[in-house]
Amino acid sequence: MQRSGGIVGNSGQPWVLRRVRLTWLSFMLFFILVFFPLIAHYYLTTIDEAGGPDKRIFGPRPGGELCEAKHVQDLCRIRESVSEELLQLEAKRQELNGEIARLNLRIEACKRSIDSAKQDLLQLKNVISQTEHSYKELMAQNQPKLSLPVRLLPDKDDPGYPPPKSAQNCRLHTCFDYARCPLTSGFPVYVYDIGSYPWGEKLDPLVKQAFASSVKSSVYVTDNPNIACLYIVLVGEIQESPSSPPASPLDLEKQLKALPYWRLDGHNHLLVHLSRKSLTQNFLYNVSTGRAAVAQSTFFERQYREGFDMVVSPLVHALSEPNFLEVPPQVPVKRKYLFTFQGEKVESLRSSLLEAPPQSFEEEMEGDPPADYDDRIIGTLKAVQDSHLDQVLVEFTCKNQPKPTLPTEWALCGEREDRLEVLKVSTFALVISPGDGQLVASAGCSMRLFEALEVGAIPVVLGDHSKLPYHHLIRWSEAVIMVPKPRITELHFLLRSISDNDLLAMRRQGRFLWETYFSTSESIFSTILASIRTSIQIPAAPIREEPAQEIPHKAGKLAGTDANMADNGDLDLGPVEVEPPYASPRFLRNFTYTAADVYRTWNRAPGPFHLFPHTPLDPVLPSEAKFLGSGTGFRPIGGGSGGSGKEFQAALGGNIPREQFTVVMLTYEREEVLMNSLERLNGLPYLNKVVVVWNSPKPPSDDLLWPDIGLPIVVVRTEKNSLNNRFLPWDAVETEAILSIDDDAHLRHDEIMFGFRVWREARDRIVGFPGRFHAWDVNHQSWLYNSNYSCELSMVLTGAAFFHKYYAYLYSYVMPQAIRDMVDEYINCEDIAMNFLVSHITRKPPIKQVAA
């Protein structure tokens, strides 16, 4: 019991102790959590108060005392700066908001203006459209586009109109069938085969061969007689043979009527008699040719039908071109002899020897005119020679046997080479017409005339009754002095009174006429055709362009633009076309040239007129139909005017401001250089296209990437390596202006544009950059040629030069082949040849541009 009670009592005491301990622990926690912070606060506050107001650490400090601490001063400055920037940004934000509001107002106003401008533009477009429509209607009324008429040809056996009662009454309007030759026919000409008619075998072999060669080279000759406009029969010159005498007039008439296309009366036939001798047969004199025209060198008055028959030149050079290297220069103007004459006429000599020659000019002028003017001519010319006032050469008796000639005609003396040597030192050459007034044209006088023109002696024709070749078309007064025989006593005064300038102009005109119309058999045949074509008002055949065989190539990366090369400055030549390349406009006046245009252009001396394609009589310069269609329309620069450029434009027609040019670049196996040059053309204004003349027989590399300059690049394949290919009139060139440039030339865009501008004001000349000088060295008797830059320049090389496409045609098809052969032989000098050609045509120097 005692143990139990003791255990209970002992066990209750620990429980009380645990309770007391929990209470004490709770009190201590409460004290720590509640009173300890209060005591700490009080203690800290007491420390600040004990230290004084200046040494308070944790208590609140008045004003900006906190910023006086060194470790927070920088933070305070930052805060103040940020606050200031925030204020500024806020002000700027408000300002921008105001600006945005004002711009929004302006945008709205602009939108309203744009809408109004769109309405005005739409109205203007409508007005322009209506105006263009009205303009097209007016043009359609004034210049309707007509289709070619259907050509109605007469039947083969249709006799047509009856021939006139008298052969002398035959004229074009009465004896020529215009129905076979409409304006759009192209003037087809059928030439009878020489072996198809009986007298063909009797013709002179040289004449036959020269005639056949001329026929092959003509663009008008056709093999289809059913569509022919003109039929040509070669009737002479016939070889003299004792075994086969010439046919009688009656037999010749029967042979003519037997021609397959004679059609009873021979209308639209031309009987051509080409003379090689001074004494030529006139076997058509008593032959009735019906309505067929006759072209020959000798005519009697009762035989010649004015306006229908043709006086043609003799065939001086039958099978070869004249030797132009032996032709004397045109200067000096005055030569050794004032005038010369060598001839013999027995009838006049016999009568003149019976009388003593006059003692002086006064006696000759005071005397009565004799019945035979040839006697007076002899006496007067001898008096001039004996007076020694001027050095003249007159011989009325041949040293050797004179050439056979017609009665009353002055016979030629000596051989042709001897006569030319005398004429080369003669200022004037006398041509005395036959004493018989019924002989209106003779081969002997024509021989004298053309020998004088060939060597630059100005012909003086004594006798106003003579008819010179093509007298109805050529102004012979510009190259020949026509003096009536009664004025023989005034001849010396007349020749002395002509100025040097007029003499040089006449000599140049005579040389032009001889070269163009009479120098070769081809030119003579072409002149005959051109004379008829002009008389019936049919435009000439179009110019033949060189077909460009393109070489396929692929364009590579887009070409860049060098800022130095593309600096165009302030040059403005008109609107820069943003549309595809713009070719020169076609010339539309194909059938509307007037008589004034004809006489102004067809027989001028070398100058700004005669060289144009629409020269009606010119056998080698065709009309404008194709050439001008491939890019012409001459016009002033920007509506301006000036000098020969304006005349050059007006003669070819057109007056529009837009124009572009074509770059023709010759290259030979320099691909990298070529690509660089093409890239430099990127962005060049007024450029139509680039024609690359690939002069190498090896084609371009297959992997060659051509630059893309935004314009066509046409690569043309050539038949052979020739520098003459630079000047071929490629059909790919569709502009008048050609910029011939080497593949290594470096020209800035502004330099090219300036050259183009100058060319447009002087379209008949070469305008370029590299200059050269040439002159004749009298001391060394040779030519000087150098590239020294001085004030004396006479040529502009075509390595960087503008010229008209027409000169490419002249260079390739008209200039003598010997010059092109020399270029191929030396592989050089093509630029010199072009300079001489243009200067010969225009009588003007080129224009050199100075590169900045």
Solvent accessible surface area in square Angstrom, and as a share of the most:
residue,aa,sasa,rsa
1,M,204,0.91
2,Q,171,0.76
3,R,197,0.72
4,S,65,0.42
5,G,44,0.42
6,G,33,0.32
7,I,104,0.53
8,V,105,0.61
9,G,49,0.47
10,N,101,0.52
11,S,67,0.44
12,G,36,0.35
13,Q,114,0.51
14,P,56,0.35
15,W,137,0.48
16,V,76,0.44
17,L,82,0.41
18,R,128,0.47
19,R,153,0.56
20,V,88,0.51
21,R,163,0.60
22,L,115,0.57
23,T,89,0.52
24,W,153,0.54
25,L,99,0.49
26,S,67,0.43
27,F,111,0.46
28,M,66,0.29
29,L,96,0.48
30,F,111,0.46
31,F,77,0.32
32,I,86,0.44
33,L,133,0.66
34,V,58,0.34
35,F,88,0.37
36,F,122,0.51
37,P,71,0.45
38,L,111,0.55
39,I,90,0.46
40,A,37,0.29
41,H,126,0.56
42,Y,155,0.59
43,Y,134,0.51
44,L,75,0.38
45,T,52,0.31
46,T,56,0.33
47,I,74,0.38
48,D,8,0.04
49,E,131,0.59
50,A,87,0.68
51,G,31,0.30
52,G,21,0.20
53,P,114,0.72
54,D,132,0.69
55,K,148,0.63
56,R,76,0.28
57,I,112,0.57
58,F,147,0.61
59,G,16,0.15
60,P,113,0.71
61,R,101,0.37
62,P,91,0.57
63,G,84,0.81
64,G,49,0.47
65,E,62,0.28
66,L,126,0.63
67,C,46,0.28
68,E,122,0.55
69,A,30,0.23
70,K,177,0.75
71,H,151,0.68
72,V,31,0.18
73,Q,66,0.29
74,D,79,0.41
75,L,113,0.56
76,C,21,0.12
77,R,138,0.50
78,I,104,0.53
79,R,152,0.55
80,E,109,0.49
81,S,53,0.34
82,V,70,0.40
83,S,54,0.35
84,E,100,0.45
85,E,94,0.42
86,L,106,0.53
87,L,131,0.65
88,Q,108,0.48
89,L,110,0.54
90,E,70,0.31
91,A,60,0.46
92,K,120,0.51
93,R,128,0.47
94,Q,107,0.48
95,E,119,0.53
96,L,92,0.46
97,N,70,0.36
98,G,27,0.26
99,E,65,0.29
100,I,95,0.48
101,A,53,0.41
102,R,130,0.47
103,L,75,0.37
104,N,76,0.39
105,L,126,0.63
106,R,158,0.58
107,I,85,0.43
108,E,85,0.38
109,A,41,0.32
110,C,71,0.43
111,K,110,0.47
112,R,152,0.55
113,S,69,0.44
114,I,92,0.47
115,D,82,0.42
116,S,60,0.39
117,A,57,0.44
118,K,125,0.53
119,Q,104,0.46
120,D,74,0.38
121,L,95,0.47
122,L,100,0.50
123,Q,112,0.50
124,L,106,0.53
125,K,113,0.48
126,N,74,0.38
127,V,84,0.49
128,I,97,0.49
129,S,65,0.42
130,Q,122,0.54
131,T,82,0.48
132,E,93,0.42
133,H,111,0.50
134,S,54,0.35
135,Y,129,0.49
136,K,133,0.57
137,E,82,0.37
138,L,101,0.50
139,M,66,0.30
140,A,59,0.46
141,Q,137,0.61
142,N,114,0.59
143,Q,108,0.48
144,P,68,0.43
145,K,207,0.88
146,L,148,0.73
147,S,102,0.66
148,L,131,0.65
149,P,89,0.56
150,V,126,0.72
151,R,71,0.26
152,L,143,0.71
153,L,58,0.29
154,P,37,0.24
155,D,109,0.56
156,K,113,0.48
157,D,115,0.60
158,D,56,0.29
159,P,63,0.39
160,G,41,0.39
161,Y,154,0.58
162,P,106,0.67
163,P,71,0.44
164,P,38,0.24
165,K,212,0.90
166,S,45,0.29
167,A,66,0.51
168,Q,67,0.30
169,N,84,0.43
170,C,1,0.00
171,R,76,0.28
172,L,37,0.18
173,H,142,0.64
174,T,49,0.28
175,C,0,0.00
176,F,15,0.06
177,D,20,0.10
178,Y,95,0.36
179,A,59,0.46
180,R,2,0.01
181,C,7,0.04
182,P,36,0.22
183,L,90,0.45
184,T,51,0.30
185,S,25,0.16
186,G,47,0.45
187,F,0,0.00
188,P,13,0.08
189,V,0,0.00
190,Y,41,0.16
191,V,23,0.13
192,Y,6,0.02
193,D,98,0.51
194,I,26,0.13
195,G,64,0.61
196,S,73,0.47
197,Y,7,0.03
198,P,83,0.52
199,W,9,0.03
200,G,1,0.01
201,E,151,0.68
202,K,64,0.27
203,L,1,0.01
204,D,9,0.05
205,P,70,0.44
206,L,68,0.34
207,V,0,0.00
208,K,53,0.23
209,Q,110,0.49
210,A,1,0.00
211,F,4,0.02
212,A,43,0.34
213,S,51,0.33
214,S,2,0.02
215,V,23,0.13
216,K,176,0.75
217,S,72,0.46
218,S,22,0.14
219,V,108,0.62
220,Y,33,0.13
221,V,41,0.24
222,T,26,0.15
223,D,134,0.69
224,N,61,0.31
225,P,19,0.12
226,N,93,0.47
227,I,65,0.33
228,A,0,0.00
229,C,0,0.00
230,L,4,0.02
231,Y,0,0.00
232,I,0,0.00
233,V,0,0.00
234,L,1,0.01
235,V,0,0.00
236,G,0,0.00
237,E,4,0.02
238,I,20,0.10
239,Q,91,0.40
240,E,131,0.59
241,S,42,0.27
242,P,140,0.88
243,S,104,0.67
244,S,42,0.27
245,P,92,0.58
246,P,99,0.62
247,A,41,0.32
248,S,50,0.32
249,P,58,0.37
250,L,111,0.55
251,D,66,0.34
252,L,7,0.03
253,E,33,0.15
254,K,124,0.53
255,Q,41,0.18
256,L,1,0.00
257,K,123,0.52
258,A,80,0.62
259,L,11,0.05
260,P,78,0.49
261,Y,34,0.13
262,W,6,0.02
263,R,21,0.08
264,L,131,0.65
265,D,12,0.06
266,G,0,0.00
267,H,6,0.03
268,N,3,0.01
269,H,3,0.01
270,L,1,0.00
271,L,0,0.00
272,V,1,0.00
273,H,2,0.01
274,L,10,0.05
275,S,1,0.00
276,R,77,0.28
277,K,97,0.41
278,S,12,0.08
279,L,66,0.33
280,T,5,0.03
281,Q,49,0.22
282,N,26,0.13
283,F,40,0.17
284,L,5,0.02
285,Y,68,0.26
286,N,97,0.49
287,V,12,0.07
288,S,68,0.44
289,T,12,0.07
290,G,30,0.29
291,R,2,0.01
292,A,0,0.00
293,A,12,0.10
294,V,6,0.04
295,A,0,0.00
296,Q,2,0.01
297,S,0,0.00
298,T,2,0.01
299,F,1,0.00
300,F,54,0.23
301,E,90,0.40
302,R,156,0.57
303,Q,25,0.11
304,Y,14,0.05
305,R,8,0.03
306,E,68,0.30
307,G,40,0.39
308,F,15,0.06
309,D,4,0.02
310,M,9,0.04
311,V,2,0.01
312,V,0,0.00
313,S,1,0.01
314,P,1,0.01
315,L,3,0.02
316,V,33,0.19
317,H,27,0.12
318,A,14,0.11
319,L,86,0.43
320,S,77,0.50
321,E,98,0.44
322,P,6,0.04
323,N,78,0.40
324,F,60,0.25
325,L,160,0.80
326,E,110,0.49
327,V,23,0.13
328,P,23,0.15
329,P,98,0.62
330,Q,29,0.13
331,V,86,0.50
332,P,101,0.64
333,V,22,0.13
334,K,124,0.53
335,R,40,0.15
336,K,116,0.49
337,Y,34,0.13
338,L,26,0.13
339,F,1,0.00
340,T,4,0.02
341,F,4,0.02
342,Q,38,0.17
343,G,0,0.00
344,E,28,0.12
345,K,10,0.04
346,V,67,0.38
347,E,101,0.45
348,S,0,0.00
349,L,20,0.10
350,R,171,0.62
351,S,40,0.26
352,S,18,0.12
353,L,126,0.63
354,L,153,0.76
355,E,129,0.58
356,A,86,0.67
357,P,68,0.43
358,P,35,0.22
359,Q,145,0.64
360,S,39,0.25
361,F,36,0.15
362,E,109,0.49
363,E,85,0.38
364,E,18,0.08
365,M,106,0.47
366,E,144,0.64
367,G,35,0.34
368,D,129,0.67
369,P,87,0.55
370,P,49,0.31
371,A,112,0.87
372,D,57,0.30
373,Y,70,0.26
374,D,1,0.01
375,D,28,0.15
376,R,26,0.09
377,I,0,0.00
378,I,2,0.01
379,G,8,0.08
380,T,1,0.01
381,L,2,0.01
382,K,60,0.25
383,A,10,0.08
384,V,3,0.02
385,Q,54,0.24
386,D,98,0.51
387,S,45,0.29
388,H,155,0.69
389,L,108,0.54
390,D,33,0.17
391,Q,101,0.45
392,V,10,0.06
393,L,34,0.17
394,V,8,0.05
395,E,44,0.20
396,F,10,0.04
397,T,84,0.49
398,C,13,0.08
399,K,176,0.75
400,N,109,0.56
401,Q,153,0.68
402,P,31,0.20
403,K,63,0.27
404,P,87,0.55
405,T,38,0.22
406,L,25,0.13
407,P,102,0.64
408,T,41,0.24
409,E,3,0.01
410,W,4,0.01
411,A,5,0.04
412,L,7,0.03
413,C,13,0.08
414,G,20,0.19
415,E,99,0.44
416,R,59,0.22
417,E,110,0.50
418,D,85,0.44
419,R,26,0.10
420,L,18,0.09
421,E,102,0.46
422,V,32,0.18
423,L,22,0.11
424,K,49,0.21
425,V,57,0.32
426,S,0,0.00
427,T,3,0.01
428,F,1,0.00
429,A,4,0.03
430,L,6,0.03
431,V,4,0.02
432,I,1,0.01
433,S,1,0.00
434,P,2,0.01
435,G,39,0.38
436,D,51,0.27
437,G,40,0.39
438,Q,96,0.43
439,L,2,0.01
440,V,8,0.04
441,A,6,0.05
442,S,4,0.02
443,A,0,0.00
444,G,2,0.02
445,C,18,0.11
446,S,7,0.05
447,M,16,0.07
448,R,23,0.09
449,L,1,0.01
450,F,4,0.01
451,E,4,0.02
452,A,0,0.00
453,L,5,0.02
454,E,12,0.05
455,V,4,0.02
456,G,10,0.10
457,A,1,0.01
458,I,3,0.01
459,P,1,0.00
460,V,0,0.00
461,V,2,0.01
462,L,0,0.00
463,G,1,0.01
464,D,97,0.50
465,H,60,0.27
466,S,17,0.11
467,K,60,0.25
468,L,17,0.09
469,P,1,0.01
470,Y,0,0.00
471,H,51,0.23
472,H,62,0.28
473,L,14,0.07
474,I,6,0.03
475,R,92,0.34
476,W,14,0.05
477,S,85,0.55
478,E,43,0.19
479,A,1,0.01
480,V,2,0.01
481,I,20,0.10
482,M,70,0.31
483,V,4,0.02
484,P,42,0.26
485,K,19,0.08
486,P,76,0.48
487,R,131,0.48
488,I,1,0.00
489,T,16,0.09
490,E,67,0.30
491,L,3,0.01
492,H,23,0.10
493,F,150,0.62
494,L,65,0.32
495,L,3,0.02
496,R,131,0.48
497,S,68,0.44
498,I,31,0.16
499,S,56,0.36
500,D,66,0.34
501,N,123,0.63
502,D,77,0.40
503,L,3,0.02
504,L,31,0.16
505,A,55,0.43
506,M,25,0.11
507,R,5,0.02
508,R,74,0.27
509,Q,2,0.01
510,G,2,0.02
511,R,35,0.13
512,F,12,0.05
513,L,0,0.00
514,W,2,0.01
515,E,46,0.21
516,T,16,0.09
517,Y,0,0.00
518,F,4,0.02
519,S,5,0.03
520,T,19,0.11
521,S,8,0.05
522,E,65,0.29
523,S,9,0.06
524,I,2,0.01
525,F,8,0.03
526,S,28,0.18
527,T,0,0.00
528,I,1,0.01
529,L,2,0.01
530,A,4,0.03
531,S,1,0.00
532,I,18,0.09
533,R,5,0.02
534,T,12,0.07
535,S,40,0.26
536,I,9,0.05
537,Q,125,0.56
538,I,1,0.00
539,P,16,0.10
540,A,8,0.07
541,A,16,0.12
542,P,72,0.45
543,I,4,0.02
544,R,143,0.52
545,E,19,0.09
546,E,38,0.17
547,P,86,0.54
548,A,23,0.17
549,Q,115,0.51
550,E,107,0.48
551,I,9,0.04
552,P,121,0.76
553,H,67,0.30
554,K,107,0.45
555,A,67,0.52
556,G,26,0.25
557,K,153,0.65
558,L,133,0.66
559,A,5,0.04
560,G,53,0.51
561,T,76,0.44
562,D,76,0.39
563,A,83,0.64
564,N,107,0.55
565,M,21,0.10
566,A,27,0.21
567,D,85,0.44
568,N,43,0.22
569,G,61,0.59
570,D,137,0.71
571,L,40,0.20
572,D,108,0.56
573,L,14,0.07
574,G,26,0.25
575,P,73,0.46
576,V,84,0.48
577,E,25,0.11
578,V,143,0.82
579,E,86,0.39
580,P,102,0.64
581,P,49,0.31
582,Y,53,0.20
583,A,37,0.29
584,S,6,0.04
585,P,39,0.24
586,R,165,0.60
587,F,14,0.06
588,L,139,0.69
589,R,87,0.32
590,N,38,0.19
591,F,98,0.41
592,T,87,0.50
593,Y,42,0.16
594,T,75,0.44
595,A,75,0.58
596,A,77,0.59
597,D,18,0.09
598,V,14,0.08
599,Y,90,0.34
600,R,100,0.37
601,T,0,0.00
602,W,8,0.03
603,N,0,0.00
604,R,90,0.33
605,A,29,0.23
606,P,13,0.08
607,G,8,0.08
608,P,29,0.18
609,F,44,0.18
610,H,4,0.02
611,L,0,0.00
612,F,0,0.00
613,P,0,0.00
614,H,12,0.05
615,T,0,0.00
616,P,4,0.03
617,L,0,0.00
618,D,3,0.02
619,P,25,0.16
620,V,53,0.30
621,L,9,0.04
622,P,24,0.15
623,S,5,0.03
624,E,3,0.01
625,A,42,0.33
626,K,89,0.38
627,F,2,0.01
628,L,0,0.00
629,G,7,0.07
630,S,16,0.10
631,G,0,0.00
632,T,0,0.00
633,G,4,0.03
634,F,0,0.00
635,R,1,0.00
636,P,17,0.11
637,I,29,0.15
638,G,64,0.61
639,G,64,0.62
640,G,33,0.32
641,S,90,0.58
642,G,38,0.37
643,G,61,0.59
644,S,21,0.13
645,G,2,0.02
646,K,90,0.38
647,E,76,0.34
648,F,0,0.00
649,Q,5,0.02
650,A,58,0.45
651,A,2,0.01
652,L,0,0.00
653,G,6,0.06
654,G,43,0.42
655,N,106,0.54
656,I,54,0.27
657,P,76,0.48
658,R,71,0.26
659,E,3,0.01
660,Q,9,0.04
661,F,0,0.00
662,T,0,0.00
663,V,0,0.00
664,V,3,0.01
665,M,1,0.00
666,L,17,0.08
667,T,4,0.02
668,Y,94,0.36
669,E,83,0.37
670,R,105,0.38
671,E,48,0.22
672,E,134,0.60
673,V,51,0.29
674,L,0,0.00
675,M,18,0.08
676,N,69,0.35
677,S,4,0.03
678,L,0,0.00
679,E,54,0.24
680,R,46,0.17
681,L,8,0.04
682,N,21,0.11
683,G,52,0.50
684,L,7,0.04
685,P,18,0.11
686,Y,8,0.03
687,L,4,0.02
688,N,0,0.00
689,K,23,0.10
690,V,0,0.00
691,V,0,0.00
692,V,0,0.00
693,V,0,0.00
694,W,7,0.02
695,N,4,0.02
696,S,9,0.06
697,P,116,0.73
698,K,126,0.53
699,P,75,0.47
700,P,14,0.09
701,S,52,0.33
702,D,135,0.70
703,D,114,0.59
704,L,26,0.13
705,L,102,0.51
706,W,3,0.01
707,P,8,0.05
708,D,57,0.30
709,I,9,0.05
710,G,64,0.62
711,L,49,0.25
712,P,60,0.37
713,I,19,0.10
714,V,13,0.08
715,V,0,0.00
716,V,0,0.00
717,R,109,0.40
718,T,22,0.13
719,E,175,0.78
720,K,125,0.53
721,N,80,0.41
722,S,5,0.03
723,L,38,0.19
724,N,16,0.08
725,N,13,0.07
726,R,17,0.06
727,F,1,0.00
728,L,36,0.18
729,P,2,0.01
730,W,9,0.03
731,D,61,0.32
732,A,15,0.11
733,V,1,0.00
734,E,71,0.32
735,T,0,0.00
736,E,0,0.00
737,A,0,0.00
738,I,5,0.03
739,L,0,0.00
740,S,0,0.00
741,I,7,0.04
742,D,45,0.23
743,D,4,0.02
744,D,65,0.34
745,A,22,0.17
746,H,125,0.56
747,L,19,0.10
748,R,68,0.25
749,H,1,0.01
750,D,30,0.16
751,E,16,0.07
752,I,2,0.01
753,M,4,0.02
754,F,88,0.37
755,G,1,0.01
756,F,0,0.00
757,R,95,0.35
758,V,27,0.15
759,W,0,0.00
760,R,2,0.01
761,E,89,0.40
762,A,10,0.08
763,R,0,0.00
764,D,0,0.00
765,R,51,0.19
766,I,2,0.01
767,V,0,0.00
768,G,0,0.00
769,F,17,0.07
770,P,36,0.23
771,G,1,0.01
772,R,50,0.18
773,F,41,0.17
774,H,46,0.20
775,A,33,0.26
776,W,113,0.40
777,D,21,0.11
778,V,106,0.61
779,N,137,0.71
780,H,138,0.62
781,Q,115,0.51
782,S,48,0.31
783,W,157,0.55
784,L,83,0.41
785,Y,101,0.39
786,N,49,0.25
787,S,52,0.34
788,N,103,0.53
789,Y,172,0.66
790,S,64,0.41
791,C,141,0.84
792,E,111,0.50
793,L,61,0.30
794,S,32,0.21
795,M,4,0.02
796,V,3,0.01
797,L,20,0.10
798,T,0,0.00
799,G,13,0.13
800,A,7,0.05
801,A,0,0.00
802,F,1,0.00
803,F,1,0.00
804,H,0,0.00
805,K,0,0.00
806,Y,0,0.00
807,Y,0,0.00
808,A,1,0.00
809,Y,12,0.05
810,L,3,0.01
811,Y,1,0.00
812,S,13,0.09
813,Y,56,0.21
814,V,52,0.30
815,M,10,0.05
816,P,39,0.25
817,Q,90,0.40
818,A,68,0.53
819,I,67,0.34
820,R,30,0.11
821,D,71,0.37
822,M,104,0.46
823,V,4,0.02
824,D,48,0.25
825,E,127,0.57
826,Y,137,0.52
827,I,121,0.61
828,N,86,0.44
829,C,54,0.32
830,E,13,0.06
831,D,22,0.11
832,I,41,0.21
833,A,11,0.08
834,M,0,0.00
835,N,3,0.02
836,F,97,0.41
837,L,18,0.09
838,V,6,0.04
839,S,37,0.24
840,H,64,0.28
841,I,21,0.11
842,T,3,0.02
843,R,79,0.29
844,K,48,0.20
845,P,79,0.50
846,P,22,0.14
847,I,41,0.21
848,K,56,0.24
849,Q,7,0.03
850,V,125,0.72
851,A,54,0.42
852,A,107,0.83
